Amino acid sequence: MAAITAASVKELREKSGAGMMDCKKALAENDGNMEAAMDWLRAKGIAKAGKKAGRVAADGLVGVATDGSQGALVEVNAETDFVARNEGFQKAVKDIATAALSADGDVEKLAAMSATDGGDGSISDQLQRMIAKIGENMALRRTEALSVDKGVVASYVHSVTADGLGKIGVLVALESDGDASALEEVARKVAMHVAATNPLSATVEELDAEEVEREKQVLTDQARESGKPDNVIEKMIEGRMKKYFKEVVLLEQAFVMDPDVSVGQYIENAKAQAGAPVKFKGFRMLRLGDGIEKEEEDFAAEVAAATKGG
């Protein structure tokens, strides 16, 4: 019987997408023959063709598209950063982001829209073709959109991979009759601020009520440890909640490019640049992979365990 090496197990795993122990067994059953082992895995139904959809796609790209008074974000996931650098994948994400301008932030509507690659079917069908071609699981996970009747929607992309593509995408909408180029500059700076600070909401009223109550309870418990009377504790909580709002609410936060003013004040002061009053209408942000749990593998340890006793 041929020796089953760690290198051969690794090679078969990469070709098949099967688990380490399955690859070791396949090689053992076929005297180390790589092609025969691949056929064995396929016959057992555990080779790559049947495994792609179950693999975690936590990498990929966030794509951004704007068109004057509207903008859209999309998150298209793949398994590895290697695919995110693939020109074909990048073009697809950019085209899907442009299509999202007509999807109103509805990911199911976007997935059902016509494929952007010139092929048959929908964007969902297009992704299936890409999975078959590139060999990694992919998913159109999310989309967001913003628009204004008058004014601008500007964007910012952080950790840029290519034009309009990166790991963080932000949209900011400003409503105004003022100069469009001045509004664009202001909105882009606010979008950069959003990427840096990751606010929970635009205004205090938009904060999740349960989150606010949880924070208030924690601060109350901390204040009671001081032993001060209730009327003093109440004032302490009021002050600490104001500080909390300044940390997590966009329009209350100190503007990163001029900490002497809040973001809300910065936008209000922008009327001097725009030549007309400016009203903040909203922001949207997508951070690549947010909320996806990706199992971290110790590949060297897995190989050692699988090949032990050889």
N, C-alpha and C positions, 0 to 999 in steps of 0.2 A: 504493500500500500504506500502510495506517495505521501510524503510529509505534508501536513496541512499547516502552512505558515501564516503568520499574522498578515503579511503582505497580500497573500492570495485571498484571505478572508475579506480584507479591506477592499480589494479590487472587485470582488464579487458583490460586496455590499453596495459599492458605488454604482455598479452596473444594474443591479436588480432593485435596489431600494428596500430589500428584505432585511430582517433583523440579523444581528451578529450570529446568534446561535443557529438560526435557519441556514445562514450561509456556510457555517462550519459543517453542519450536517449534510448539506447538499454536496460539498466538496468531498466529504468522507464517503458518501454513498456512490460517488462517481470517480473515485481514485484520483482526486485532485484535478480532474479535467474541467476547465473553466466553462467551455461551451455546454458540456453535458450537465454540469451543475446548474447552469442558467436554465436549461430546458427542464430540469427536475423541479426547479422553483416555479417555473411557469405552469408546469403540469399540476403542481400543488396549489396553484392560485395565489401564490404569495410573492410573485415577482413585481417589478415596478409598475407595470400597466394597471395593476389593481390596487396599488398602494398610494398613488399620488394624492388622491382626494383626502386621505386621512392624515397627511403630514401637515405639520403646523407651518402656516405661511405668516411669519411675523416681520419679515423685512419687506423690501419693495420701495415704492415711491409715493410721495404726495405730489399731485399735479395741480397747477393753478392756471386759471384762464380768466381774463377780464376783457370787457368791451365797453369802456366808458362808464355807463351808469349801472352796470351789472358785473357780477363776478361769480366764479364757481371754484370749488375745491373737490378733489377726489383723492381717495386713498386706494391704491391697487397694491395688494400684497403678493409677495413671492417668498420663497423659503430662504434665500440667501442674498447678500449684498452683491454677489457676483452677477446675478440676474439684473439687479438694479443698474448695473453699469452696461448692460447689453443695449446696443443702439435700437434694436427692434422693440424691446420692451419699453424703452424711453419714449420712442415715437408713439407707441400705442397709448401710454399713459397721457401724453400730451394731447393726443387726438380725443381721448375719452374725456379729458378735462374740458376741451372745447365743446364737445357734445353736451356736457353737463350744464352749459349755459342755458339749455332749453329744458332741463329736467326739474327745475324748481326745488332742488335739494332732496329729491325723492330717488333713493338708490334703486328701488325696484323699477321705477320708470326709466331710469338711465340704463339699467341692465337690459331692458327690453327694446331699447332704441336700436336702429340699424347699425350693424357693424361698421367700424371706421376704417377697416383695412381693405375695403373693396370686396370682401368675401360675402358669402351668403349668411343669412340669419341676423341675429342680434349681437350686441356687444358681449352678452353672455356666451354665445356661440364662438365669438372671436377669441375669448379667453380660453375656451376649451381647445381651440386650434393651437394657441400659444403654449398651453400645457403640453400638448402632444409633441410640439416642435422642440421646446426648450428642455422639457423633462423635469420641471418643478411644478408643485401645486401653486396655483394663483387664485386670487379672489378679489373681486370688486367689493370692498368692504363698506365704504361710506362716501357720501357726497354732501356738500353744504353749498348754499347759495345766498347771495345778497343782491338787492337792487334798490335803486331810488328813482323817483320820477324826475328829479332834477338834482344835479350834483355829480359825485363820482363814487365809484367803488375802486379802491386801490388795493394792491397786494404786496406781500413780502414773503420771500422764501428763504428759509434758513438751512444751513448745511446743503448748499446747492450742489446738485449732481450735474445738471444741465439747465439750460434756460427754462424757467417755469417749473422746475422739478427739484425736489429736495426731501428733507426729512420733516420739516415743519412748514406748513402753509397758513397764511393769515390773510383774511379779507377785512377791510374797514370801509364802512359806508358813511359818507358825509352828504348832507342835504344843504344846498345853497344855490343861489342865483349868481354866485361870484365867479371869479376867474378859475377856469378848470385846471390850468397848470398849477396854480397856487394851491388849490384844493387837493390835487394829486399829491403834492409834496407833503402837505400836512397829514393826509390820510396814510401815506406810506410810513411816515415817522411814527405815527400811532401804531401802525401794524408791527413795526419793529419793536416797539415797546411791549406789545402784547406777546410777541414771541419770547421776549426776555423775561417777562414777569408771570406769564400764564395765569391771568386773572380768572376767578371763578364765575364772575358775571360782569355785566356792564354797569349795573346800578345796584344799590342796596335792595331795592324792591324785587329784583330778579333773582336774588340769592335763594337757594333752597331753604325753605322754612325749617326743615329738620336739622340741616347743617348749622343754621344760625342758633337754634335752640340747644344743640349739642355743645357748641362753642360757649354759649352763655352759661350752661350748667357747669362746664369745666372751670370757667373763670370764677363762677360763684363758689364752687367747692374750694378753689385756691384761696379766695378772699376770706372765706370763713375760718381758714387756718390762722388768720391774723388775730382772731379773737375780738375784732372791732365790732361795735354795735351795728344793727341792721341798716340804719339810715346812712352810715358811713360806707358800709359794704355796697349799698345800692348805688352810691355815687362812684365808687371804685369800679363797679361793673359797667356803668355807663361810659366811663372814660376808656376802659379796656376794650369795650365793644367798638367804640369809635376808632380806636387804634387798629382793631381787627379789620374793620371795613376798609381802612386806608391800605391795608396789606393785600386784600383779596378782591376788591371791587375796582374795576378799571378806571372809572371816572373819578374815583376818590384817591387813587394811587398818585404818589409823587412821580412826575414825568421823568423818565430816566435821562433825557437829554437836557433837562432843566429842573432839578429837584425842588426849586423854590416855588414851583407851581404844580397844581394837580393836572392830570390829563384833561379833566373837564375844563379847567381854566385855560389850558393851552389851546384847546379847540375853540373856546369862546373868543380868545384873543386873536385867533386866526382870521377874524373878520377884517382886520387891518390889512392882511396880505390879500385876501380874496376880494375885498371891496364890497362885501355884503355879509350879513349874519350867517353863521355856520352852525348847523345842528347835527349832532352825532346821531346816527340812525342804527348802528349796531356793528358787531364784529363776529367773525367766525374763525375758528382755528382747528386744524387737524395736525396732530402729532403722530408720526408713523409708529404703528404698533401699540399705541395706548390701549391698555386693557387686555392685550393678548398675552396669555401665559405661555412662555416658551421653555420647554424643558432643556436644561443645559446638560450636555453630555461630556463625560470624561472619556474621550475616545481611546486614549492610550490604555486606560484601566479596563475598558470594555473589551478591547482586543486581547489584552493579557488574560482576562477571565475566560474569554471564548476559546482561546487556543491552548490554555493550560492543559497539560497532559496529552497534547497534540494529536 
